[in-house]
Amino acid sequence: MNKVLTIGVPVLSLLFFTGCGSSDSENTTSENSVEEVIETETDSGSTDEVSGYAVDTTKFDSSASITEVSCTLSNGESSTCYSITVSGFPSDRSELGPFCPESTSTEAVDAGKWFDDGVLYDLTGEFVSNLDSFYGDSNWQLFDEATGAINITDTQTSCEAAARPDVAAEYNNFCVQCDIEYYSDADGEGIESTFLIPVTPVARSSAGSVERSSIGVSFNGVTLDAAAPTEAILSAYTIAAFDDCVGHVNPFAGYHYHGANHGEGTCPAVAFEADGHGGAFGYALDGYAIYSMLDENNEEETDLDSCRGHTDDVRGYHYHSAGPGENLFIGCFTGETAQ
């Protein structure tokens, strides 16, 4: 039986398996405050500036279990939400990875990714062998100088031991990866997660913090997680490898994303809208859709607020994901979330 994580309940877990708090202004590309976009209700009750369409559950893969339930929003009001349960394994892929490079000679095609300061890097053997220069610290040494083999957590025990906040000395200088099979059922599926998302978005009077939990779910059944705690990861001289989709595995949410890589070989898969607008790939927990960062001309919207959202006549209010190396999807919640 799959383990079940109900999103919205705080999970204090292993270091690599929690987010690192809400995003600040340095993690957004917009100068527009969300308070400039969110309008408080007028005498007629209008909040047209941030009106959004009802959640379209047909966009989710057929394996998702979706029901309507009563819920209480973050403003204390009663509402109706969708309870969306997903397997945690991307429905548009047959396998995950690669993650850590096996040796200092491993090239990009056989290696995963790492991000730093907004840039997504190929986690090649050469990149790993030069971490001391990259970070200006001679203590970095993730490989055997004699053989070129990379230190990888290749068992469940070593993976979880290396991902703890109090990493033992023997697990410093490791490339950390977990296998989905450690936490899957007999069919190889991931860990089930259940999300409560308002059927129709309800605008907040001011932005809500993303905090340390998940921020939404993709249509292919994968959790969209908050920022990875990169500062803490690096302090133990470890690299928590991602695959090309900026995702990796943990024992609580299974496989999950920390960014959206919609360049060549898009992950998760999206198609541009008929008008060239970026394609949607998931919903935030407040019910507003999340679209890819760029349109078909490789251009980013210029009027995004601090939550990375804006409004147009076709889609209503919606978000655009940050870049794949920025360690976030959205900067904050424009709408009320379920308690």
C-alpha positions as CSV (number, residue, x, y, z in Angstrom):
1,M,0.0,0.0,0.0
2,N,1.3,3.5,-0.8
3,K,2.1,5.9,1.9
4,V,-0.2,8.9,1.9
5,L,0.8,12.6,2.5
6,T,-2.0,15.0,2.9
7,I,-0.8,18.3,1.7
8,G,-1.4,21.2,4.1
9,V,-0.2,19.3,7.2
10,P,3.3,20.4,8.1
11,V,5.9,17.7,7.6
12,L,9.2,18.2,9.6
13,S,11.5,15.7,7.9
14,L,14.9,15.0,6.6
15,L,16.8,18.1,5.5
16,F,16.5,17.5,1.7
17,F,12.9,16.7,2.1
18,T,11.6,20.0,3.3
19,G,11.4,23.4,1.6
20,C,13.4,26.4,2.8
21,G,10.7,28.9,3.4
22,S,8.8,31.5,1.4
23,S,10.5,33.2,-1.5
24,D,11.6,36.8,-1.3
25,S,11.8,39.5,-3.9
26,E,15.2,38.3,-5.1
27,N,13.5,35.1,-6.4
28,T,11.0,36.9,-8.6
29,T,11.4,38.7,-11.9
30,S,8.7,41.3,-11.3
31,E,8.7,44.7,-9.7
32,N,4.9,44.8,-9.4
33,S,3.6,44.1,-5.9
34,V,0.8,41.7,-5.7
35,E,-1.0,44.2,-3.5
36,E,-1.1,46.5,-6.5
37,V,-3.0,43.8,-8.4
38,I,-5.3,42.4,-5.7
39,E,-8.3,44.6,-5.2
40,T,-10.3,44.6,-2.0
41,E,-14.0,44.1,-2.6
42,T,-15.9,47.1,-3.8
43,D,-19.5,47.9,-2.9
44,S,-20.6,45.5,-5.6
45,G,-18.2,42.8,-4.3
46,S,-16.0,42.9,-7.4
47,T,-12.5,41.4,-7.4
48,D,-12.2,41.3,-11.2
49,E,-8.5,42.1,-11.2
50,V,-7.7,38.6,-9.9
51,S,-10.7,36.6,-11.0
52,G,-9.8,33.1,-12.1
53,Y,-11.7,30.4,-13.8
54,A,-12.8,27.3,-12.0
55,V,-10.3,24.5,-11.8
56,D,-10.5,22.3,-14.8
57,T,-10.1,18.8,-13.5
58,T,-10.1,17.3,-17.0
59,K,-6.5,18.5,-17.4
60,F,-5.3,16.0,-14.9
61,D,-4.1,12.5,-15.9
62,S,-6.9,9.9,-15.7
63,S,-5.1,8.2,-12.9
64,A,-5.8,11.1,-10.5
65,S,-8.6,10.5,-8.0
66,I,-10.7,13.7,-7.8
67,T,-13.8,14.3,-5.6
68,E,-15.6,17.4,-4.4
69,V,-15.5,18.0,-0.6
70,S,-16.5,20.7,1.8
71,C,-13.5,22.7,3.0
72,T,-12.6,25.8,5.1
73,L,-10.4,28.4,3.4
74,S,-7.5,30.2,5.0
75,N,-9.8,33.2,5.5
76,G,-12.1,31.1,7.7
77,E,-14.9,30.9,5.1
78,S,-16.6,27.6,4.2
79,S,-16.2,26.6,0.6
80,T,-16.1,23.6,-1.8
81,C,-12.8,22.1,-2.8
82,Y,-11.5,19.4,-5.0
83,S,-9.7,16.6,-3.2
84,I,-7.1,15.5,-5.7
85,T,-5.1,12.4,-5.0
86,V,-2.1,11.6,-7.3
87,S,0.4,8.7,-7.3
88,G,3.5,10.8,-7.2
89,F,5.0,9.3,-10.4
90,P,4.9,11.3,-13.6
91,S,2.3,9.8,-15.9
92,D,4.2,11.1,-19.0
93,R,7.4,9.2,-18.2
94,S,8.3,5.6,-17.9
95,E,11.4,6.1,-15.7
96,L,13.2,8.7,-13.6
97,G,16.7,10.1,-13.7
98,P,19.5,10.2,-14.3
99,F,20.6,12.0,-11.1
100,C,24.1,11.7,-9.8
101,P,27.0,11.1,-12.3
102,E,28.8,7.9,-11.8
103,S,32.4,9.2,-12.4
104,T,34.3,12.3,-13.2
105,S,34.1,11.4,-16.9
106,T,30.3,11.1,-17.0
107,E,28.8,13.5,-19.6
108,A,25.5,15.5,-19.5
109,V,23.4,12.8,-21.2
110,D,24.0,10.4,-18.3
111,A,23.8,13.0,-15.5
112,G,21.2,15.0,-13.8
113,K,21.1,18.7,-12.8
114,W,22.0,21.1,-10.0
115,F,21.0,24.7,-9.6
116,D,22.8,27.6,-8.0
117,D,22.0,31.3,-8.0
118,G,19.2,31.0,-10.6
119,V,21.2,28.8,-13.0
120,L,20.5,25.2,-13.9
121,Y,23.7,23.3,-14.4
122,D,24.4,19.9,-16.0
123,L,25.7,17.7,-13.1
124,T,28.5,16.2,-15.1
125,G,31.5,14.4,-13.8
126,E,33.6,17.4,-14.7
127,F,31.2,19.8,-12.8
128,V,31.4,17.6,-9.7
129,S,35.2,17.3,-9.9
130,N,35.5,21.1,-9.9
131,L,33.1,21.9,-7.0
132,D,36.1,23.1,-4.9
133,S,36.7,25.9,-7.5
134,F,33.0,26.5,-8.2
135,Y,32.3,27.2,-4.5
136,G,35.8,28.5,-3.6
137,D,36.2,25.8,-0.8
138,S,38.9,23.1,-0.9
139,N,36.7,20.9,1.4
140,W,34.7,19.8,-1.6
141,Q,35.7,16.3,-2.7
142,L,32.9,14.1,-4.0
143,F,35.1,11.7,-5.9
144,D,37.9,9.2,-5.5
145,E,41.0,10.8,-7.0
146,A,42.5,7.4,-7.9
147,T,39.4,6.0,-9.7
148,G,37.3,9.0,-10.5
149,A,34.3,7.3,-9.0
150,I,31.6,9.7,-7.5
151,N,30.4,9.1,-3.9
152,I,26.7,8.3,-4.4
153,T,24.1,7.3,-1.8
154,D,23.1,4.1,-3.6
155,T,21.1,2.5,-0.9
156,Q,18.0,3.5,1.0
157,T,20.0,3.7,4.3
158,S,22.7,5.9,2.9
159,C,20.3,8.1,1.1
160,E,18.3,8.9,4.2
161,A,21.4,9.2,6.4
162,A,23.0,11.7,4.1
163,A,19.8,13.7,3.9
164,R,19.5,14.4,7.6
165,P,20.0,17.9,9.1
166,D,22.8,16.4,11.3
167,V,24.7,14.7,8.5
168,A,27.3,12.3,9.9
169,A,30.9,13.0,8.8
170,E,31.1,9.9,6.7
171,Y,28.3,11.2,4.5
172,N,29.9,14.6,3.8
173,N,31.0,15.0,0.2
174,F,28.3,12.7,-1.3
175,C,26.0,13.1,-4.2
176,V,22.6,12.3,-2.8
177,Q,19.9,10.4,-4.7
178,C,17.0,8.2,-3.7
179,D,15.4,5.4,-5.8
180,I,11.6,5.6,-6.2
181,E,11.5,1.9,-5.6
182,Y,12.4,2.5,-1.9
183,Y,9.0,4.1,-1.4
184,S,6.8,2.5,-3.9
185,D,4.2,-0.3,-3.9
186,A,4.5,-3.5,-5.9
187,D,3.5,-1.7,-9.1
188,G,6.4,0.7,-8.8
189,E,4.1,3.7,-8.2
190,G,5.2,6.6,-6.1
191,I,3.8,7.9,-2.8
192,E,0.3,9.1,-3.0
193,S,-0.4,12.8,-2.1
194,T,-3.7,14.4,-1.6
195,F,-4.3,18.1,-2.3
196,L,-7.3,20.3,-1.4
197,I,-7.8,23.0,-4.0
198,P,-10.7,25.4,-4.1
199,V,-13.1,24.6,-7.0
200,T,-13.1,28.3,-7.9
201,P,-10.2,30.6,-6.7
202,V,-11.0,33.2,-4.0
203,A,-8.7,36.3,-4.1
204,R,-6.9,37.3,-0.9
205,S,-6.8,40.9,0.2
206,S,-3.0,40.5,0.5
207,A,-0.5,37.9,-0.7
208,G,-0.2,34.7,1.3
209,S,3.2,33.1,2.1
210,V,4.3,30.0,0.3
211,E,6.1,28.9,3.4
212,R,7.8,25.4,3.5
213,S,5.2,23.1,2.1
214,S,4.1,22.1,-1.4
215,I,2.7,24.9,-3.6
216,G,0.6,22.8,-6.0
217,V,0.3,19.8,-8.2
218,S,1.1,19.1,-11.9
219,F,-1.4,17.6,-14.3
220,N,0.9,14.5,-14.7
221,G,0.5,13.7,-11.0
222,V,3.7,15.2,-9.4
223,T,3.9,17.5,-6.4
224,L,5.2,21.0,-7.0
225,D,7.3,21.6,-4.0
226,A,8.5,24.7,-2.3
227,A,12.2,25.8,-2.5
228,A,14.8,23.2,-1.7
229,P,17.1,24.2,1.3
230,T,20.2,24.6,-0.8
231,E,22.2,26.5,1.8
232,A,21.8,23.7,4.3
233,I,22.5,21.1,1.7
234,L,25.8,22.8,0.6
235,S,26.9,23.3,4.3
236,A,27.3,19.5,4.5
237,Y,29.3,19.4,1.2
238,T,26.5,17.4,-0.4
239,I,24.6,17.8,-3.7
240,A,21.0,16.7,-3.9
241,A,20.9,15.8,-7.5
242,F,17.8,16.6,-9.7
243,D,17.0,15.0,-13.0
244,D,16.4,17.0,-16.2
245,C,12.9,17.8,-15.0
246,V,14.3,19.5,-11.8
247,G,12.8,16.7,-9.8
248,H,14.0,14.1,-7.3
249,V,12.7,11.5,-4.8
250,N,12.2,11.7,-1.1
251,P,10.4,9.2,1.3
252,F,7.5,11.6,2.1
253,A,6.3,13.0,-1.3
254,G,8.0,10.4,-3.5
255,Y,9.1,12.1,-6.8
256,H,8.5,15.8,-6.8
257,Y,9.5,18.9,-8.7
258,H,11.5,22.0,-7.4
259,G,11.3,23.8,-10.8
260,A,9.8,23.5,-14.3
261,N,12.2,22.9,-17.2
262,H,10.2,23.8,-20.3
263,G,13.1,24.1,-22.7
264,E,14.2,21.3,-25.0
265,G,12.5,18.0,-23.9
266,T,10.0,19.8,-21.7
267,C,9.3,18.5,-18.2
268,P,6.5,18.4,-17.3
269,A,5.2,18.2,-20.9
270,V,3.3,21.3,-22.0
271,A,1.9,22.6,-25.2
272,F,1.6,26.3,-26.1
273,E,-1.8,27.8,-26.1
274,A,-3.5,28.6,-29.5
275,D,-2.5,32.3,-29.1
276,G,1.2,31.4,-28.4
277,H,0.9,31.9,-24.7
278,G,2.8,29.4,-22.5
279,G,1.1,26.2,-21.7
280,A,-0.4,25.3,-18.3
281,F,1.1,22.3,-16.4
282,G,-0.6,22.4,-13.0
283,Y,-2.6,24.2,-10.4
284,A,-1.4,26.1,-7.3
285,L,-3.1,25.2,-4.0
286,D,-5.2,28.4,-4.3
287,G,-6.8,27.2,-7.5
288,Y,-5.0,29.5,-10.0
289,A,-3.4,27.7,-12.9
290,I,0.4,27.7,-13.4
291,Y,1.8,28.2,-16.9
292,S,5.3,27.8,-18.3
293,M,7.6,30.8,-17.9
294,L,8.0,31.5,-21.6
295,D,5.7,31.9,-24.6
296,E,6.3,30.3,-28.0
297,N,8.7,33.2,-28.9
298,N,10.8,32.4,-25.8
299,E,9.6,35.6,-24.2
300,E,8.5,36.1,-20.6
301,E,5.5,38.2,-19.5
302,T,6.6,41.7,-18.3
303,D,3.7,42.5,-16.0
304,L,3.9,39.7,-13.4
305,D,3.2,40.6,-9.8
306,S,5.3,39.5,-6.9
307,C,3.5,36.1,-6.8
308,R,4.4,35.7,-10.5
309,G,0.8,36.1,-11.7
310,H,-1.1,38.4,-14.0
311,T,-4.5,38.6,-15.8
312,D,-5.5,38.3,-19.4
313,D,-8.9,38.1,-21.1
314,V,-8.5,34.4,-22.1
315,R,-7.2,32.8,-18.9
316,G,-8.2,35.2,-16.2
317,Y,-5.7,35.5,-13.4
318,H,-2.9,32.9,-13.5
319,Y,0.7,32.3,-12.6
320,H,3.8,31.8,-14.7
321,S,6.5,29.6,-13.3
322,A,10.0,30.9,-12.5
323,G,13.0,29.6,-14.5
324,P,14.2,26.1,-13.9
325,G,17.2,27.2,-11.9
326,E,15.4,29.6,-9.6
327,N,14.3,27.0,-7.0
328,L,10.7,28.1,-7.0
329,F,7.5,28.1,-9.0
330,I,5.6,31.1,-7.7
331,G,6.5,33.7,-5.1
332,C,3.3,33.7,-3.0
333,F,-0.4,32.8,-3.1
334,T,-2.8,35.4,-4.6
335,G,-5.8,33.3,-3.6
336,E,-7.1,31.6,-0.4
337,T,-5.9,28.1,0.2
338,A,-7.7,25.3,2.1
339,Q,-6.9,24.9,5.7
